[in-house]
């Protein structure tokens, strides 16, 4: 037997390998097919609302689809961004403490608690936020309004109970905190030990070592974790619905009640009583939310791929 014939025999695909490869490919295609079917369904079901919006453009008493969807998109993005601004610094701090400061036993316990917090149902967060958190946030919100009311975010007509977008953002921040913390912690644990030891050997303090070695290595991981948390905040339904007093404006006053609403909460509150064109309008807002979430996840994937060649071993 020649060497070439032996090589061809060794590289011949076995039936088991071909079957496994086909099943893996089919499993991957299921994801794309599911996304495509969801997009097609949302688009087709939204057509009646789009058609109606075109027909009533000249009617001053009718509300166009843009006027209906715009405030919901604004409230959704505003709540998610506020939650992200509160959750990311705390999550990074917790992840650093677990990975580089806490003793091993304490770090394991804290890591378990963080993972357990991520498994709490959203309705529990909604009950906790509406019954316990909102009354305790009122002194803080009133103080922000009294002393920083000249800033548009804290201005406006502030009244109790303060079921506003700020309270909903705090609840969302608590909900996305374990997701961001868990991902960031795993990224920090992947920092090459040689880099950390080299920085300490050169005389750097622990914080300087973290600033020069850990944070640069984990920058893309932090961004990806933040995007995952943002996606969760954008699509959250029950917690926001149970905390927020809904409105439909573009107001910057996050402490005012009845000014904002989110797409997911609006769909949950209106779907049971809607039919026909009203249901189609709700589905259109769901399509908009689908597109926003898809874009955010695509940005997160791009950030990861842009830095995938960076390795602490290089």
Buried (B, 14 or more C-beta within 10 A) or exposed (E): EEEEEEEEEEEEEEEEEEEEEEEEEEEEEEEEEEEEEBBEEBBEBBEBBBEBBEEBEEEEEEEBBEEBBBBBBBBBBBBBBBBBEBBBEBBBEBBBBBBBEBEEEEBEEBBEEBBEBBEEEBEEBBBBBBEEBBEEBBEEBBEBBEEEBEEEBBBBEBEEEBBBBBBBBBBBBBBBBBBBBBBBBBBBBEBBEEBBEBBBEEEBEEEEBBEBBBBBBBBBBBBBBBBBBBBBBBBBBBBBBBBBBBBBBEBBBBBBBBBBBBBBBBBBBBBEEBEEEBBBBBBBBBBBBBEBBBEBBEBBEEBBEEBEEEEBEE
